[in-house]
């Protein structure tokens, strides 16, 4: 299926699910409107949710949103990865009854999307901000992913608590990782020193 078609189908379904939640659980109406229905695309929802999760008085959510929008404008592959990751959770996680759930509640999904911003910054010589996002993401989600780690699309990071992914680790497309996994170093001081996980 083409990414654009998949993206549109995902977004349409997410909006339907969000409206159903608002109707069924009015206590969540403001949250669902601010998080999903106030936005016009899946990309904006993901950016909003990541920025809100990493918000801090010293580096506020608005600055993170603007930075993520720069990354999306500079690399269309990030938006494609959002969709593929969401589709992966939908296909592989039996606990996810709705597409809305990973967007709003799953820290593994959020941590991967935060990493995508940190990785883009790292590769664009903005390593201090990349390291800051890694640190905030680790504190917020309990998942530590080095900004240089290369992570494909279609990733499901289920639960995610205690996951550590080192600097030279590579994770190909269509990979699922559960909680408590460490892709740690080999003890070498320099060079390629972390595991590689191949597709699927």
VENPEBEL-V661002 format. One record per backbone hydrogen bond with DSSP energy under -0.5 kcal/mol. NH is the residue of the N-H (numbers start at 1). CO is the residue of the C=O. E is the energy in kcal/mol with one decimal. If there is no record, write none. Layout:
BEGIN
NH|CO|E, NH|CO|E
END
This chain:
BEGIN
6|2|-2.7, 7|3|-3.3, 8|4|-2.5, 9|5|-2.5, 10|6|-2.9, 11|7|-2.7, 12|8|-2.8, 13|9|-2.3, 14|10|-2.7, 15|11|-2.4, 16|12|-2.1, 17|13|-2.7, 18|14|-2.6, 19|15|-2.4, 20|16|-2.1, 21|17|-2.2, 22|18|-2.3, 23|19|-2.0, 24|20|-2.3, 25|21|-3.1, 28|25|-2.2, 29|26|-1.6, 32|28|-2.9, 33|29|-2.8, 34|30|-2.7, 35|31|-2.4, 36|32|-2.5, 37|32|-1.6, 38|33|-2.4, 39|36|-2.0, 45|41|-1.7, 46|42|-2.6, 47|43|-2.6, 48|44|-2.4, 49|45|-2.8, 50|46|-2.7, 51|47|-2.6, 52|48|-2.5, 53|49|-2.1, 54|50|-1.9, 55|51|-0.6, 55|52|-0.6, 56|59|-0.8, 59|56|-0.6, 63|60|-0.5, 64|60|-1.7, 65|61|-2.8, 66|62|-2.3, 67|63|-2.2, 68|64|-2.6, 69|65|-2.4, 70|66|-1.7, 71|67|-2.0, 72|68|-2.6, 73|69|-2.2, 74|70|-1.8, 75|71|-1.4, 78|75|-1.6, 79|75|-0.6, 80|76|-1.6, 81|77|-1.9, 82|78|-2.1, 83|79|-1.8, 84|80|-2.3, 85|81|-3.0, 86|82|-2.4, 87|83|-2.6, 88|84|-2.1, 89|85|-2.0, 90|86|-2.2, 91|87|-2.3, 92|88|-2.7, 93|89|-2.3, 94|92|-0.8, 96|93|-1.6, 97|95|-1.0, 101|98|-0.6, 102|98|-0.6, 103|99|-1.1, 104|100|-2.1, 105|101|-3.4, 106|101|-0.9, 106|102|-0.6, 107|105|-0.7, 110|106|-1.9, 111|107|-2.8, 112|108|-1.8, 113|109|-1.9, 114|110|-2.4, 115|111|-2.3, 116|112|-1.8, 117|113|-1.3, 118|114|-2.3, 119|115|-3.3, 120|116|-1.8, 121|117|-2.5, 122|118|-2.6, 123|119|-2.4, 124|120|-0.7, 124|121|-1.0, 125|122|-1.2, 126|121|-2.6, 130|126|-2.0, 131|127|-2.5, 132|128|-2.2, 133|129|-2.5, 134|130|-2.3, 135|131|-2.4, 136|132|-2.8, 137|133|-2.7, 138|134|-2.5, 139|135|-2.2, 140|136|-2.7, 141|137|-2.9, 142|138|-2.1, 143|137|-0.5, 144|163|-2.8, 145|143|-0.6, 146|165|-2.8, 149|146|-1.5, 150|169|-2.2, 151|149|-0.6, 152|171|-2.8, 154|81|-0.6, 156|175|-2.2, 157|155|-0.5, 158|156|-0.8, 158|177|-2.0, 160|158|-3.0, 162|142|-2.3, 163|160|-2.3, 164|181|-2.5, 165|144|-2.7, 166|183|-2.1, 169|166|-1.4, 170|195|-1.5, 171|150|-3.0, 172|197|-2.9, 174|153|-2.3, 177|156|-2.8, 180|161|-2.3, 181|178|-0.7, 183|164|-3.5, 183|181|-0.5, 184|182|-0.9, 186|193|-1.3, 193|191|-0.6, 195|184|-0.5, 197|170|-3.1, 198|196|-0.5, 200|173|-1.6
END
